[in-house]
Amino acid sequence: MLRSICDLSDDHPGVVRAAESIFRDFGGLKVFHGAITTVRCFEDNALLKATLATPGAGRVMVVDGGGSLRRALVGDKLGALLLQHGWAGIVVNGAVRDVENLRDMPIAVRALATCPTRPAQLGAGELDLAVSFAGVTFTPGEFLYADENGLIVSARAL
């Protein structure tokens, strides 16, 4: 992506939806985009881990962790899965950990905050459903664009 999300937003008024600026960057990459895949999981990342172990094909994983900051849903092990399986990036409505390792990895990671506590591994959650947070609904198959200005979502590729 060579153009900033500011330019994309200006060029496509009424088409893009801007997320509220609530996310922090934790990965080594700051710019990413791709088709959206979603997981809803609360303080349990077993379904997320299993999904990230499948081919990402340049998609962006959007995780609705309910905004919980009590357990981290992503750390360096899931970061390695992102990289190994070709995911463009991940956005987490929740916490991450192992940030000293994530920032040295060539992956894009956005989340609310950090938490040192690991998640449960029970397998609870839902895959590929519309999730809403940060003032935006993230729908599987739509497109997410991110850079240092924030995140935007579009129903079609821009």
Backbone bond lengths (Angstrom), bond angles and torsions (degrees), N, CA, C in turn:
res aa  C-N    CA-C-N  psi(-1)  N-CA   C-N-CA  omega(-1)  CA-C   N-CA-C  phi
1 M - - - 1.451 - - 1.529 107.61 -
2 L 1.295 117.14 115.36 1.452 121.48 -178.12 1.525 112.83 -95.25
3 R 1.317 116.69 -28.34 1.457 120.26 -178.38 1.518 109.34 -91.17
4 S 1.328 116.62 146.38 1.458 119.71 179.47 1.525 110.11 -74.13
5 I 1.328 115.38 160.20 1.456 118.04 177.49 1.524 110.98 -67.50
6 C 1.321 117.04 -21.13 1.475 119.83 174.12 1.531 109.43 -63.25
7 D 1.338 116.45 -47.02 1.473 120.80 178.41 1.524 111.04 -63.65
8 L 1.331 116.88 -43.35 1.459 119.90 178.83 1.530 110.88 -61.53
9 S 1.306 115.80 -41.68 1.465 120.31 178.48 1.528 111.17 -63.25
10 D 1.329 116.55 -43.15 1.472 120.92 179.03 1.529 111.13 -65.08
11 D 1.331 116.51 -38.42 1.465 121.03 -177.39 1.533 113.39 -76.26
12 H 1.312 116.99 -17.56 1.467 120.50 -175.53 1.536 111.62 -131.58
13 P 1.344 117.21 56.91 1.472 119.06 -179.35 1.529 110.41 -62.84
14 G 1.299 115.37 140.04 1.454 119.94 -179.50 1.517 113.94 79.31
15 V 1.327 116.95 -6.52 1.471 121.41 -179.60 1.523 110.07 -103.50
16 V 1.330 117.21 -41.36 1.467 120.82 -177.78 1.527 110.61 -94.30
17 R 1.316 113.91 150.40 1.459 122.10 176.20 1.523 107.08 -119.04
18 A 1.314 117.15 126.02 1.462 121.37 -178.61 1.518 110.73 -94.00
19 A 1.319 116.07 130.86 1.457 121.34 176.17 1.524 109.50 -76.61
20 E 1.305 115.82 150.15 1.456 120.63 173.69 1.525 108.96 -61.59
21 S 1.296 116.78 148.69 1.468 122.19 -176.72 1.525 111.25 -82.88
22 I 1.328 115.44 71.20 1.466 120.21 -177.94 1.529 112.36 -111.03
23 F 1.325 117.71 -4.55 1.457 121.41 -173.89 1.517 112.41 -98.34
24 R 1.332 114.63 148.85 1.465 122.49 173.28 1.527 108.27 -111.30
25 D 1.332 115.51 151.78 1.469 121.67 176.28 1.523 109.13 -86.27
26 F 1.322 116.34 132.21 1.456 120.21 177.62 1.524 113.16 -125.20
27 G 1.319 118.73 -14.41 1.460 121.57 -179.74 1.514 111.89 -93.36
28 G 1.306 115.95 175.28 1.458 121.53 179.33 1.516 113.59 -75.69
29 L 1.342 118.22 -21.21 1.462 122.04 179.04 1.517 110.22 -101.91
30 K 1.314 116.51 138.97 1.469 121.57 -179.10 1.530 112.64 -107.45
31 V 1.327 117.36 -16.52 1.462 121.98 -176.68 1.522 108.69 -119.33
32 F 1.342 116.02 128.05 1.462 120.12 178.28 1.525 109.27 -159.47
33 H 1.311 115.10 161.64 1.460 121.08 176.04 1.521 109.59 -162.20
34 G 1.324 115.31 160.58 1.449 120.29 177.47 1.505 111.72 164.70
35 A 1.323 114.63 175.02 1.454 121.31 175.89 1.529 108.85 -68.01
36 I 1.313 115.90 145.61 1.459 122.41 -174.94 1.532 111.46 -88.52
37 T 1.330 114.99 135.92 1.456 124.98 165.48 1.517 105.60 -123.46
38 T 1.333 118.07 142.99 1.462 119.39 -176.75 1.520 112.46 -124.51
39 V 1.334 113.75 152.97 1.462 123.42 170.02 1.522 106.69 -136.80
40 R 1.322 116.28 133.48 1.468 120.97 170.34 1.516 106.45 -108.93
41 C 1.326 116.35 120.12 1.458 121.37 179.55 1.522 108.37 -151.13
42 F 1.301 116.81 139.87 1.458 121.07 -177.71 1.516 109.65 -115.11
43 E 1.327 115.66 108.51 1.468 123.54 176.81 1.527 112.95 57.79
44 D 1.325 117.32 24.72 1.461 124.06 -179.08 1.529 106.72 -145.53
45 N 1.326 117.93 121.99 1.463 118.44 -176.41 1.526 114.87 -114.85
46 A 1.318 118.84 17.47 1.469 120.12 -178.35 1.529 111.93 -62.69
47 L 1.325 118.27 -44.10 1.462 121.38 177.94 1.524 110.82 -65.65
48 L 1.316 116.88 -40.48 1.464 121.42 177.50 1.528 110.24 -61.18
49 K 1.302 116.58 -47.34 1.471 121.16 179.79 1.526 110.93 -59.19
50 A 1.331 116.93 -45.78 1.458 120.87 179.91 1.529 111.27 -62.65
51 T 1.313 116.82 -38.08 1.470 120.50 -179.47 1.521 111.26 -70.75
52 L 1.328 117.01 -40.81 1.470 120.31 179.18 1.523 112.20 -67.98
53 A 1.321 117.51 -16.58 1.463 121.45 177.70 1.525 111.75 -83.72
54 T 1.334 117.32 3.11 1.466 122.08 175.87 1.525 108.79 -103.64
55 P 1.336 118.67 162.66 1.462 119.92 -179.11 1.534 112.56 -57.53
56 G 1.331 115.50 124.67 1.460 121.10 -179.92 1.512 113.00 -80.69
57 A 1.312 117.25 -29.57 1.468 122.87 178.11 1.528 112.55 50.78
58 G 1.336 116.18 37.68 1.458 120.14 177.50 1.516 115.18 77.08
59 R 1.336 116.98 11.22 1.465 120.01 178.93 1.532 111.54 -79.71
60 V 1.326 114.75 164.18 1.456 122.23 175.45 1.518 108.07 -108.41
61 M 1.327 116.67 127.11 1.459 121.60 176.51 1.527 108.35 -88.02
62 V 1.331 116.23 125.27 1.458 122.36 176.07 1.521 106.65 -112.27
63 V 1.332 116.13 122.11 1.456 122.24 -174.37 1.518 110.07 -114.12
64 D 1.321 116.20 119.23 1.458 120.21 173.37 1.518 107.79 -95.68
65 G 1.317 114.62 98.38 1.463 121.50 177.59 1.515 112.32 -94.99
66 G 1.327 116.33 17.50 1.455 120.43 178.46 1.512 113.93 68.95
67 G 1.329 116.80 12.13 1.460 120.77 179.80 1.520 113.90 74.99
68 S 1.326 117.11 10.54 1.463 120.13 -177.93 1.522 111.33 -67.73
69 L 1.310 114.61 134.92 1.464 121.27 175.38 1.523 110.59 -113.01
70 R 1.340 117.05 15.16 1.468 121.83 -178.37 1.519 113.17 -87.74
71 R 1.350 116.83 -23.01 1.468 121.73 178.96 1.527 108.04 -143.28
72 A 1.303 116.62 137.59 1.463 121.03 178.54 1.526 109.34 -80.55
73 L 1.329 116.40 133.39 1.463 120.86 178.55 1.520 112.90 -91.24
74 V 1.343 116.86 -22.25 1.468 121.60 -177.24 1.521 108.93 -133.16
75 G 1.326 114.78 138.00 1.461 121.99 174.25 1.518 108.46 -141.86
76 D 1.320 115.79 -162.73 1.465 118.82 -175.60 1.535 113.34 -66.02
77 K 1.327 118.95 -28.85 1.476 120.33 178.84 1.531 110.90 -67.97
78 L 1.326 117.29 -43.26 1.458 119.37 176.68 1.527 110.41 -72.66
79 G 1.321 116.95 -31.04 1.461 120.27 174.06 1.520 110.78 -59.96
80 A 1.335 116.67 -40.33 1.464 120.57 178.00 1.530 110.83 -64.85
81 L 1.342 117.32 -35.61 1.468 120.32 176.88 1.524 110.96 -65.79
82 L 1.328 116.98 -40.78 1.470 120.87 176.73 1.523 110.05 -54.75
83 L 1.307 115.15 -49.83 1.460 121.75 -177.66 1.534 111.36 -66.46
84 Q 1.302 116.51 -48.27 1.464 121.86 -176.32 1.521 112.87 -63.37
85 H 1.329 117.66 -33.46 1.464 120.62 -173.25 1.527 114.47 -106.73
86 G 1.337 117.05 11.54 1.456 120.24 170.21 1.514 116.84 76.61
87 W 1.322 117.51 31.96 1.459 120.73 174.29 1.526 108.77 -81.17
88 A 1.328 117.63 141.47 1.470 121.15 -179.22 1.521 111.44 -74.07
89 G 1.322 117.84 -30.61 1.450 121.65 -178.93 1.512 110.82 172.30
90 I 1.338 114.33 179.30 1.456 120.91 -179.32 1.521 109.36 -142.42
91 V 1.326 115.36 140.01 1.461 123.12 175.54 1.522 106.31 -121.35
92 V 1.334 117.10 125.30 1.456 121.65 -173.95 1.519 110.80 -120.53
93 N 1.310 115.94 119.57 1.458 121.57 171.32 1.521 106.32 -84.77
94 G 1.331 114.09 71.99 1.448 122.78 -174.94 1.521 108.90 170.10
95 A 1.322 115.54 -156.95 1.463 121.55 -173.05 1.527 112.69 -108.06
96 V 1.327 114.24 159.90 1.455 123.32 173.75 1.529 108.85 -127.16
97 R 1.320 116.32 168.20 1.466 121.85 176.32 1.522 109.06 -142.51
98 D 1.308 117.08 -179.45 1.472 122.74 -177.47 1.522 110.37 58.24
99 V 1.331 116.90 37.25 1.463 120.51 -173.83 1.522 112.87 -64.74
100 E 1.314 117.85 -25.43 1.467 120.10 177.89 1.524 110.34 -66.40
101 N 1.319 117.56 -27.44 1.461 121.87 176.59 1.522 111.53 -88.55
102 L 1.334 117.51 -40.97 1.465 120.78 -179.49 1.525 111.46 -58.42
103 R 1.330 117.42 -40.76 1.467 119.41 -176.26 1.529 112.49 -68.37
104 D 1.337 117.14 -18.68 1.467 120.75 178.13 1.526 112.63 -93.93
105 M 1.333 116.68 -1.66 1.463 120.73 -179.31 1.528 109.67 -96.22
106 P 1.325 118.52 143.86 1.468 120.90 178.58 1.532 111.67 -80.22
107 I 1.341 114.42 61.74 1.465 121.97 179.38 1.521 108.67 -132.74
108 A 1.326 116.07 159.58 1.462 122.09 177.04 1.521 108.55 -104.46
109 V 1.330 116.64 122.56 1.461 122.56 -179.14 1.516 108.75 -134.89
110 R 1.328 116.55 120.54 1.464 122.28 173.79 1.517 107.55 -119.34
111 A 1.326 116.33 136.41 1.458 121.43 178.76 1.520 108.58 -155.06
112 L 1.319 115.41 173.89 1.462 120.51 -179.28 1.520 112.38 -76.45
113 A 1.339 116.99 -43.35 1.470 121.05 -173.79 1.526 109.09 -166.80
114 T 1.319 114.72 -171.52 1.461 121.27 177.46 1.516 110.61 -111.65
115 C 1.335 114.26 158.25 1.457 122.26 174.88 1.524 106.83 -156.81
116 P 1.321 119.14 132.03 1.463 119.56 -178.39 1.522 114.56 -78.28
117 T 1.321 118.02 -11.93 1.463 121.54 -174.44 1.519 111.72 -81.36
118 R 1.329 116.25 130.93 1.471 120.21 -179.88 1.526 110.27 -74.92
119 P 1.342 115.94 158.15 1.462 120.23 -179.23 1.527 111.85 -82.21
120 A 1.318 114.41 168.84 1.461 120.26 170.72 1.528 108.05 -70.82
121 Q 1.311 116.52 163.75 1.478 122.98 179.71 1.527 109.59 -130.14
122 L 1.330 116.27 52.75 1.458 120.71 -176.01 1.525 113.35 -94.32
123 G 1.324 117.20 -18.23 1.453 121.01 179.28 1.510 114.41 91.86
124 A 1.317 117.29 8.49 1.462 120.57 179.09 1.529 109.91 -71.49
125 G 1.312 115.74 146.77 1.458 119.85 175.91 1.508 111.93 142.09
126 E 1.344 114.48 178.32 1.462 121.73 -179.42 1.522 108.65 -135.11
127 L 1.311 115.98 147.09 1.459 122.62 -176.14 1.526 110.32 -116.89
128 D 1.333 115.40 141.36 1.467 123.70 173.22 1.527 114.52 55.95
129 L 1.322 115.17 58.66 1.454 121.71 172.10 1.518 107.75 -130.84
130 A 1.317 117.42 158.26 1.459 120.58 177.13 1.527 108.51 -67.86
131 V 1.341 116.32 131.88 1.462 122.00 177.45 1.521 108.32 -125.85
132 S 1.320 115.69 146.63 1.471 119.99 -178.04 1.513 110.76 -125.65
133 F 1.327 115.39 128.60 1.463 123.60 171.30 1.519 107.29 -165.46
134 A 1.288 117.75 167.33 1.470 123.28 -178.64 1.526 111.70 55.91
135 G 1.336 116.75 29.15 1.454 120.92 177.08 1.516 115.10 75.37
136 V 1.343 117.51 12.95 1.461 122.24 -176.23 1.529 109.27 -136.30
137 T 1.324 115.91 146.56 1.461 120.52 169.13 1.523 107.74 -98.37
138 F 1.326 115.77 127.58 1.457 123.44 179.22 1.538 106.81 -102.98
139 T 1.322 116.37 114.55 1.455 122.05 -175.64 1.527 109.83 -111.24
140 P 1.328 117.70 129.24 1.466 119.52 178.15 1.533 111.07 -53.05
141 G 1.326 115.08 135.94 1.461 121.07 -179.31 1.515 113.79 92.57
142 E 1.341 118.14 -18.51 1.462 119.74 172.34 1.523 107.94 -77.97
143 F 1.323 117.12 -178.19 1.460 120.67 -172.77 1.526 111.84 -121.90
144 L 1.321 115.06 137.40 1.455 122.84 177.66 1.521 108.42 -113.66
145 Y 1.337 115.61 136.00 1.460 123.08 176.42 1.516 107.47 -125.59
146 A 1.327 117.55 134.05 1.459 121.05 -178.14 1.520 110.78 -140.47
147 D 1.312 114.71 142.07 1.458 122.14 169.11 1.522 106.80 -150.31
148 E 1.310 117.27 -165.05 1.461 119.84 -176.05 1.528 113.21 -69.06
149 N 1.334 117.47 -7.79 1.455 121.37 176.65 1.521 112.32 -87.29
150 G 1.318 118.34 -14.03 1.456 121.52 -179.85 1.503 112.82 134.63
151 L 1.348 116.24 -149.70 1.460 123.23 -177.21 1.521 109.59 -129.90
152 I 1.320 116.53 140.35 1.460 121.34 169.60 1.519 108.75 -130.41
153 V 1.325 115.09 156.18 1.465 122.40 -179.56 1.516 108.09 -128.93
154 S 1.328 115.20 142.26 1.471 121.41 178.52 1.519 109.12 -138.29
155 A 1.324 116.10 145.02 1.466 120.60 177.37 1.532 111.59 -67.85
156 R 1.334 116.64 -21.68 1.471 120.24 -179.16 1.528 109.19 -130.83
157 A 1.311 115.48 161.25 1.466 120.17 176.78 1.519 109.82 -65.38
158 L 1.310 116.69 140.28 1.472 121.83 -179.61 1.529 110.28 -104.05
